Structures are given as structure tokens and as C-alpha cells.
Amino acid sequence: MSETLFVTGGTGFLGSYVILELMARTDAELVLLTRANTTDEAQKKLWRAMQLHIDSDAFFDMMPRIRFAMGDLHAPKLGLSEADYDALTERCGSVLHIAASLNRKSAKACFNSNLRGTLSMIQFARAAKDRGGLRRFSWVSTTAVAGVRQSEVVGEDQSIDWNRSDYDPYARTKKFAEHMVFEMLPDIDKTVFRPSIVMGDSRMAETTQFDMVSAFVGLAKLPVVPLDPHTRLDIVPADFVGEAIARLHMKQAPRWERYHLSSGTRSACTPQQIGRALDPTGKGFRMVPRLDSSFLLGIRALNRLPRSMKLQGVGALMKVFWPYVTFDTVFDNTRVCTELDMSPTPFPAYCAPLLDFATRVKFTYPYKPLPVQRKQPAKLRAV
């Protein structure tokens, strides 16, 4: 009998990569927690995420293995009825919690999704363990839990240091949520994934996630770039992260509990390497590191402008983005590379088509509506 996986965040950017891998590598039934009122609405939300990867025929072909739990991560018992919640805890074989708020500017959003939401999933896992047994609880964290760093290579077991400050509410809430997972689920097999900066896909130019991409494009257009050309950047493609999450979650006995899904020292890149990849002449960016402080002051000034002004958005984005490209820190990925015999493609190898695509579509993915199904559908089911 195939396993039933309960997945949150399946309709998001990273979640779509994980769903794609689970569909290709397993025969599992997936129950997706989805904020929707009807199965049709839930299906359209999933199509919005999956159309980056597959056409509508392939999408409809996967529907017999998909069920929607129409609820809310922030609501009591995930917004499900008592009967549906109990039934799901009884049949659930494993939990894959991907959903999170990446709003690094909003403490409220991060608190609600990353802390309260994770607490709700921990409670669900406890109930599933008590009712029917639970093979594994997997949770997607972030390398940002490592806090403020400078010029380091960080291993999984050295990431969380409670004496360090955090860059933003996202990092702070994810760090404490990870602490909750280990403190409150001591008797359940756990796997925690910490992606670094996830940007693009090494196999194609298209993406649906543009925040970090737009920040890179903005930097590339400057007459001079206020970065040290040799600063190490830990950027990893979404296809590597999605495959690693799916494969490790489905393994019977992963070797470790925590994994950095990162570039590591072998695939880390520098602004100089990115500049050369983007400039057909091979000259790269003109970099003046001493302008770093002045540039940061300019970012802060833009961020103080009224929100109605476009430049305020640029300042807000750069303020969030800047610490993660100047701290010259890499997260060791030996565990995942060794266990799965795979390594991430370096960002310079695929950054040019990615940034070109993002610029051409003006940082907005050209979504298509879900067409009418051509063949008789298997009846969509909801929990």
C-alpha cells in the first residue's frame, strides 16, 4: 500500500518542485493543505504553481493521486473539521511542512506563519503519531537560522547559536520554529532542510520567483557595484533543493537530521564570476568595495520614502537583500552531496538566461488559466 503524505506549501514556488519530484519518484498519495473554498479553486491554485514544470495534460494525469485538505495553517486544527482532522491524522504516513512566510520585513507575517503555523503542524504530527503512527516529520527551515556571520563556512551542527543576532524576522522565527520541532517531537523521526538563497532553475530560464532575481538585475545595471569581487555567495537552484527534499524525505533512514541544501564551498560563486557570466565581453562588473557603506546609506534613505513611491520598494528590497550578499558565508553541503551523490549547479552557469527571462517578462510570470480537461477526469477528492 502506498504512503499518504500530508504536505503544506505545495502550491508555492519551492513546493511545486517537491511535488514534481514526489510524483516522478514515488506512487504516494499527496494530501495538500490548501487555502481554498472548493476543490476547483484548490486545483487552480496548484495549476498556477505546477505550470512552470508541466503542461495541462500532465497536470490532469497527476490529479488521481492528489487530495486537497481545504484549510488554513493559521486556524485551530488547520481549519479542518474535527472529523477530517482525525481521519487525516489516522491515515497520514508522513508530514512534509514546506509552507512559510518569506516576508522578511513583517514580524507579524513571520510570527503567524513560521511560529504559529509550525506549532500547528507539530501538534498535528503528535496526533498522527498517537493515532496511527508517523514515519517521519520533515520541515523546511533556512540557512538564515545561522544569524549574523562574516567570512565563515558553517556546518549543520554549528548553525544555531543563540548568542548571535538575526538579520530579520524571517530568520528569527525560523530559528525558534526549528528549536520547537526538536524540543516537541523528541520521539518522532525528523528531517530538517535548510536551503540557502534559492534562485532559478539550472535546467531552464523560466522562474516564478523574482524578488532576489530583481535585486541582482538592479545591481547588474549599476555603473559600479559596491561589492568585493571575491565575496562568496551561497546561491542554489530550486531543482537541486526540490530533488533533495523529496529524496531525503522518502528515504527509510536518512543519515542525519539536519541538511544544508546549499552551494557549499565547491559551488559557491563570487560577484566577479557572476559579472563575467552576464557580460558577453567577459569584462564583468566594475566593482568598488569601498562604496559599500555609502550604498547602504542610500538604501536606507530610499526605504524611508513613502510606500507609494516606486523607489521605496527598491530600497526595501535591497535592505532585505544586502546582508545576504555581503556576509561572505557559505554553508557546508557535504551531507546532502554525499548521501544523494549529487551537487548543485553553480549560479554563474545558469544566471544569464535566468536574468534575461526575468527582464523580458518584467519580473512577472505569464501565467495561463487552467484549460478545460479534454478527457474524462477522475473525480477530484477533498478531505
Phi and psi in degrees as a GROMACS rama.xvg file:
@    title "Ramachandran Plot"
@    xaxis  label "Phi"
@    yaxis  label "Psi"
@TYPE xy
-72.9803  156.215  SER-2
-80.1072  150.551  GLU-3
-103.142  120.028  THR-4
-103.177  132.91  LEU-5
-100.025  119.776  PHE-6
-122.012  132.127  VAL-7
-107.231  151.444  THR-8
76.1791  15.5346  GLY-9
-68.4676  -19.1078  GLY-10
-97.0338  11.4847  THR-11
-95.9294  -179.621  GLY-12
-61.078  -58.1641  PHE-13
-67.4788  -37.2675  LEU-14
-58.8061  -35.1133  GLY-15
-64.5408  -35.3095  SER-16
-67.1739  -40.0605  TYR-17
-68.2247  -43.0521  VAL-18
-59.2507  -44.209  ILE-19
-58.0077  -45.5046  LEU-20
-67.5736  -40.8853  GLU-21
-64.4599  -37.3253  LEU-22
-66.132  -38.5944  MET-23
-78.5443  -32.2126  ALA-24
-103.597  -11.3875  ARG-25
-135.785  171.576  THR-26
-112.325  22.9389  ASP-27
-66.8862  151.566  ALA-28
-90.0299  132.757  GLU-29
-109.21  126.982  LEU-30
-106.105  115.221  VAL-31
-103.254  119.085  LEU-32
-69.6398  119.092  LEU-33
-137.07  131.73  THR-34
-81.2156  97.5671  ARG-35
-157.596  159.011  ALA-36
-97.2054  -23.6622  ASN-37
-137.4  162.719  THR-38
-65.8508  -33.7051  THR-39
-62.4013  -43.3535  ASP-40
-64.7834  -41.67  GLU-41
-63.7582  -41.0245  ALA-42
-63.1108  -40.1406  GLN-43
-66.5337  -35.4112  LYS-44
-66.1546  -40.0634  LYS-45
-67.3144  -40.3744  LEU-46
-61.1787  -37.258  TRP-47
-59.928  -36.132  ARG-48
-79.6619  -38.9266  ALA-49
-83.3932  -17.599  MET-50
-67.7087  -13.6484  GLN-51
-63.3925  -26.9572  LEU-52
-108.919  -35.9688  HIS-53
-137.717  161.235  ILE-54
-86.1464  176.427  ASP-55
-66.4803  -33.7679  SER-56
-63.3151  -45.3924  ASP-57
-65.6043  -34.6112  ALA-58
-63.5575  -47.6612  PHE-59
-65.6244  -31.1882  PHE-60
-64.3151  -28.1776  ASP-61
-86.3788  -9.7904  MET-62
-61.7999  -33.4683  MET-63
-60.8988  -19.0363  PRO-64
-99.2614  5.82434  ARG-65
-111.573  132.947  ILE-66
-125.059  148.911  ARG-67
-111.009  125.564  PHE-68
-97.4776  100.505  ALA-69
-82.745  102.584  MET-70
-152.795  -154.071  GLY-71
-150.128  122.743  ASP-72
-57.463  -27.0443  LEU-73
-90.9656  -7.66322  HIS-74
-93.1564  156.509  ALA-75
-55.8287  136.046  PRO-76
49.9667  36.3075  LYS-77
61.2372  21.9349  LEU-78
73.3957  11.6225  GLY-79
-93.8998  156.875  LEU-80
-66.5357  160.508  SER-81
-57.3057  -43.0526  GLU-82
-66.6227  -43.1446  ALA-83
-67.8857  -39.9025  ASP-84
-61.3738  -47.443  TYR-85
-63.9945  -42.265  ASP-86
-64.1001  -38.7238  ALA-87
-70.1079  -39.0456  LEU-88
-65.6921  -29.8309  THR-89
-74.6123  -36.3814  GLU-90
-97.151  -12.1731  ARG-91
-69.8803  125.23  CYS-92
-88.9429  -31.423  GLY-93
-159.467  162.015  SER-94
-121.236  134.52  VAL-95
-126.385  101.143  LEU-96
-98.1404  103.534  HIS-97
-106.585  -28.3056  ILE-98
-58.7921  139.868  ALA-99
-165.536  160.669  ALA-100
-95.1647  124.205  SER-101
-99.0348  14.9315  LEU-102
-75.3505  91.2236  ASN-103
-70.5323  -9.62358  ARG-104
-94.5437  -16.9484  LYS-105
-112.293  108.319  SER-106
-64.4235  -35.5116  ALA-107
-62.5233  -49.1409  LYS-108
-63.5546  -42.3948  ALA-109
-66.8906  -39.3539  CYS-110
-63.0575  -46.5885  PHE-111
-67.0225  -46.1593  ASN-112
-82.2117  -47.2979  SER-113
-82.5687  -27.4529  ASN-114
-100.881  -60.6867  LEU-115
-63.1746  -41.4178  ARG-116
-64.3243  -43.0825  GLY-117
-66.9763  -37.3483  THR-118
-59.1746  -41.513  LEU-119
-62.4352  -38.4633  SER-120
-72.9212  -32.2555  MET-121
-64.046  -43.3298  ILE-122
-63.1984  -38.3584  GLN-123
-63.3904  -44.1918  PHE-124
-61.7694  -38.9675  ALA-125
-63.106  -43.5227  ARG-126
-65.0219  -40.6198  ALA-127
-64.9801  -38.8997  ALA-128
-62.1966  -43.4154  LYS-129
-73.0377  -33.0054  ASP-130
-86.3196  -50.083  ARG-131
-132.841  -0.876696  GLY-132
87.8294  144.496  GLY-133
-135.511  123.996  LEU-134
-69.5724  -43.9107  ARG-135
-160.751  147.596  ARG-136
-115.529  115.262  PHE-137
-111.989  140.904  SER-138
-138.998  137.125  TRP-139
-94.1085  111.326  VAL-140
-99.2442  -139.004  SER-141
-164.509  150.463  THR-142
-66.9388  -14.07  THR-143
-64.0424  -13.7996  ALA-144
-64.3487  -14.6096  VAL-145
-70.08  -14.5519  ALA-146
73.3926  -162.893  GLY-147
-70.1148  121.847  VAL-148
-133.94  166.399  ARG-149
-154.824  119.664  GLN-150
55.5015  58.8081  SER-151
-132.428  161.801  GLU-152
-115.412  119.043  VAL-153
-109.742  128.072  VAL-154
-89.0945  163.382  GLY-155
-57.1134  -40.2842  GLU-156
-81.5075  -5.25438  ASP-157
-109.179  3.73736  GLN-158
-68.5935  -48.2745  SER-159
-89.5017  117.135  ILE-160
-132.317  108.749  ASP-161
-70.0543  -9.8287  TRP-162
-87.5767  -4.85032  ASN-163
-93.1525  148.85  ARG-164
-78.7503  163.32  SER-165
-111.098  151.585  ASP-166
-72.2439  -33.114  TYR-167
-163.391  172.814  ASP-168
-60.7127  -31.6834  PRO-169
-60.8057  -51.7455  TYR-170
-62.344  -41.3613  ALA-171
-64.5685  -45.5512  ARG-172
-72.9123  -33.9599  THR-173
-68.6362  -35.8227  LYS-174
-63.4946  -44.9439  LYS-175
-72.4903  -34.3164  PHE-176
-62.7767  -39.8421  ALA-177
-62.5237  -39.519  GLU-178
-60.2323  -42.431  HIS-179
-62.3241  -41.8092  MET-180
-57.0424  -45.5087  VAL-181
-77.482  -31.6364  PHE-182
-75.9779  -34.1346  GLU-183
-100.159  -9.606  MET-184
-125.217  54.0302  LEU-185
-67.4956  -24.7356  PRO-186
-103.12  10.609  ASP-187
-115.396  135.061  ILE-188
-61.4022  130.296  ASP-189
-128.28  147.161  LYS-190
-134.662  124.139  THR-191
-113.46  126.987  VAL-192
-108.327  132.105  PHE-193
-120.263  90.8133  ARG-194
-69.5879  151.36  PRO-195
-91.7947  -140.377  SER-196
-74.2219  110.136  ILE-197
-93.2152  119.56  VAL-198
-147.376  118.333  MET-199
74.2913  -173.418  GLY-200
-133.784  128.15  ASP-201
-69.1994  -12.7131  SER-202
-101.168  -14.8802  ARG-203
-152.418  160.872  MET-204
-80.1386  -27.8274  ALA-205
-71.1097  146.474  GLU-206
-151.527  161.671  THR-207
-114.856  1.47431  THR-208
-114.594  121.125  GLN-209
-122.454  -7.42088  PHE-210
-58.1246  -56.7743  ASP-211
-68.0522  -33.5258  MET-212
-63.1851  -44.6152  VAL-213
-65.5615  -33.1294  SER-214
-65.189  -40.8251  ALA-215
-65.4855  -40.8284  PHE-216
-62.5313  -41.5833  VAL-217
-59.9932  -42.2502  GLY-218
-65.2532  -41.2686  LEU-219
-64.0281  -25.0859  ALA-220
-86.3862  -8.18584  LYS-221
-69.7313  145.912  LEU-222
-62.3724  -33.8458  PRO-223
-136.436  145.393  VAL-224
-105.517  122.371  VAL-225
-81.7863  54.4931  PRO-226
-128.913  149.974  LEU-227
-70.2515  125.944  ASP-228
-61.41  -17.8461  PRO-229
-105.342  6.7339  HIS-230
-61.7502  133.847  THR-231
-84.6827  132.607  ARG-232
-116.002  128.988  LEU-233
-99.2288  88.0444  ASP-234
-116.49  135.634  ILE-235
-134.186  141.685  VAL-236
-77.8433  149.538  PRO-237
-63.848  -30.6338  ALA-238
-65.8469  -36.3777  ASP-239
-65.119  -45.5295  PHE-240
-65.2689  -46.055  VAL-241
-61.2028  -43.7248  GLY-242
-65.1471  -42.7492  GLU-243
-62.5856  -43.4548  ALA-244
-61.6637  -48.7557  ILE-245
-63.1099  -46.204  ALA-246
-68.4042  -42.7897  ARG-247
-70.5407  -36.2156  LEU-248
-63.2141  -36.9882  HIS-249
-85.5618  -10.5919  MET-250
-65.0559  142.62  LYS-251
-65.6744  -38.7524  GLN-252
-147.477  81.6206  ALA-253
-57.2437  149.211  PRO-254
-73.0457  -28.1292  ARG-255
-130.187  167.307  TRP-256
-95.3408  -24.6756  GLU-257
-123.431  135.55  ARG-258
-134.666  129.805  TYR-259
-82.7113  119.166  HIS-260
-99.3705  82.3607  LEU-261
-139.375  177.881  SER-262
-73.1327  -32.2829  SER-263
67.8457  178.86  GLY-264
-69.1975  -28.893  THR-265
-74.4795  -33.6142  ARG-266
-108.417  0.169083  SER-267
-61.3736  149.594  ALA-268
-125.69  174.119  CYS-269
-124.563  159.506  THR-270
-55.8749  -34.9058  PRO-271
-62.5162  -42.9835  GLN-272
-66.7991  -39.2562  GLN-273
-65.4178  -44.2715  ILE-274
-58.734  -42.5168  GLY-275
-66.337  -34.8681  ARG-276
-69.1817  -30.7714  ALA-277
-87.9766  -21.884  LEU-278
-100.647  111.817  ASP-279
-58.6231  -24.434  PRO-280
-77.399  -13.6137  THR-281
82.6062  3.65236  GLY-282
-78.869  -30.9911  LYS-283
77.5088  -165.694  GLY-284
-80.0051  154.39  PHE-285
-90.5062  112.722  ARG-286
-110.555  132.32  MET-287
-130.989  89.4901  VAL-288
-58.036  -30.2539  PRO-289
-67.0408  -12.8246  ARG-290
-84.2079  1.32227  LEU-291
-53.2209  -50.945  ASP-292
-64.1588  -41.9373  SER-293
-65.4494  -39.7438  SER-294
-63.2179  -41.8258  PHE-295
-64.6692  -38.1475  LEU-296
-62.5255  -40.2942  LEU-297
-63.5092  -40.5225  GLY-298
-60.493  -45.4023  ILE-299
-63.2289  -37.7816  ARG-300
-65.4246  -43.7741  ALA-301
-62.592  -37.9924  LEU-302
-66.0434  -21.9142  ASN-303
-86.2653  -5.75216  ARG-304
-67.8944  160.763  LEU-305
-57.5615  143.973  PRO-306
-63.3011  -21.0168  ARG-307
-71.0415  -16.2664  SER-308
-88.7081  136.187  MET-309
-59.6289  -38.2645  LYS-310
-64.4189  -25.2464  LEU-311
-64.3877  -39.491  GLN-312
-63.5781  -38.0121  GLY-313
-62.9685  -45.0501  VAL-314
-63.5395  -41.6412  GLY-315
-63.9093  -42.6251  ALA-316
-63.5871  -46.973  LEU-317
-66.5958  -33.6867  MET-318
-62.2506  -41.6767  LYS-319
-69.7279  -41.2282  VAL-320
-74.7907  -35.4592  PHE-321
-59.8795  -46.1254  TRP-322
-58.0911  -33.0585  PRO-323
-78.5457  -10.4555  TYR-324
-111.51  3.14686  VAL-325
-120.22  -4.25443  THR-326
-88.7628  0.558862  PHE-327
49.9472  45.8787  ASP-328
-125.791  137.8  THR-329
-122.27  145.389  VAL-330
-107.699  119.43  PHE-331
-58.9608  129.622  ASP-332
-117.826  24.2235  ASN-333
-58.1154  -37.1586  THR-334
-60.0077  -54.8277  ARG-335
-68.1278  -38.7606  VAL-336
-65.7226  -38.9513  CYS-337
-71.1912  -47.2925  THR-338
-68.9778  -36.8224  GLU-339
-103.612  -2.58233  LEU-340
52.9235  53.869  ASP-341
-149.274  158.831  MET-342
-145.472  152.153  SER-343
-76.5038  149.064  PRO-344
-73.1042  130.843  THR-345
-61.2589  143.577  PRO-346
-56.405  -41.437  PHE-347
-59.5063  -21.9412  PRO-348
-73.1659  -19.9326  ALA-349
-134.719  5.43251  TYR-350
-70.9282  -34.0545  CYS-351
-62.08  -52.4977  ALA-352
-64.2648  -33.2631  PRO-353
-62.4133  -50.5183  LEU-354
-68.5447  -32.1541  LEU-355
-66.4528  -44.6752  ASP-356
-61.0197  -47.2849  PHE-357
-59.3064  -39.8146  ALA-358
-68.4756  -41.8962  THR-359
-63.4785  -38.2691  ARG-360
-92.5939  7.36613  VAL-361
56.4469  40.7752  LYS-362
60.0742  32.4023  PHE-363
-138.468  118.283  THR-364
-70.5608  136.9  TYR-365
-81.0331  75.4274  PRO-366
-62.2058  147.489  TYR-367
-114.992  143.654  LYS-368
-68.3843  155.033  PRO-369
-71.5081  120.693  LEU-370
-73.6025  167.339  PRO-371
-68.3151  135.688  VAL-372
-67.899  134.085  GLN-373
-81.3377  -27.1431  ARG-374
-115.342  166.309  LYS-375
-61.8315  121.163  GLN-376
-79.6749  149.972  PRO-377
-71.1241  139.546  ALA-378
-60.8853  126.771  LYS-379
-67.6584  139.839  LEU-380
-118.882  149.406  ARG-381
-124.167  155.139  ALA-382
